[in-house]
Amino acid sequence: MQSDALKDLICTALEDLKGEDLRVLDVRHLTTITDWMVVVSGRSDRHVKSLADAVVDGGRAAGVRPIGVEGQQGGEWVLVDFADVLVHVMLPKVRDFYNLEKLWDIRPGRESGAAQGG
């Protein structure tokens, strides 16, 4: 399955279960380990686990198995690794603390604040 199609399948699964504040980051220009990073919030640890399960189940139904799933026990942050697409399902407080969108939202030709002295 192409990475774009897998990303779309994942986003549909997350939207179907009412994942909150869904963000899709194209990181192909930043790293060779993945093409897309999907970040979404769940309302509770149960919701986070359900969202992650839906992503895994949707991938398997399409014939794609994740390389790994981390964080299912705690439910504050679950990472589902499909190689071409990394899915981060997080509680809002954890998401705010780590702020992955800011960390990975670097566009080509744009310097980071640290490099600019700010």
ABEGO torsion letter per residue (X at the ends): XBAAAAAAAAAAAAAAAGBBGBBBBBAAAABAABABBBBBBBABAAAAAAAAAAAAAAAAAAGBBBABBBGAAAGABBBBBAGABBBBBBBAAAAAAAGAAAAABBBBGBBBAAAAGX
